[in-house]
C-alpha cells in the first residue's frame, strides 16, 4: 500500500499503460477487501462509535485543566520586532 501510494500519481510516467493501471487498481481493491475481512474475522477492527458519548462524559467529568501560567516571557521578543 505504501509503495503504491508513493507512486500512484506517477504510474504512467513510470511506464505503466492504461491496462496495467486498471489491473493494479483491481488488485489493490481486492487486497484491501481481504485485509478488511481478516480484520473483522480476527476481531481486530473495533468501532468506537458506540462508546463516544460515554468517553465524552468521562473526559468532561474527570479531566480538567487549570488556567495557563506564564513560564517564560516570550512576549518580550514580540515587542522587539
PyMOL commands that set and color helices and strands:
alter all, ss='L'
color gray80, all
select helices_A, chain A and resi 2-10+18-42+49-62+75-80
alter helices_A, ss='H'
color red, helices_A
deselect
rebuild
show_as cartoon
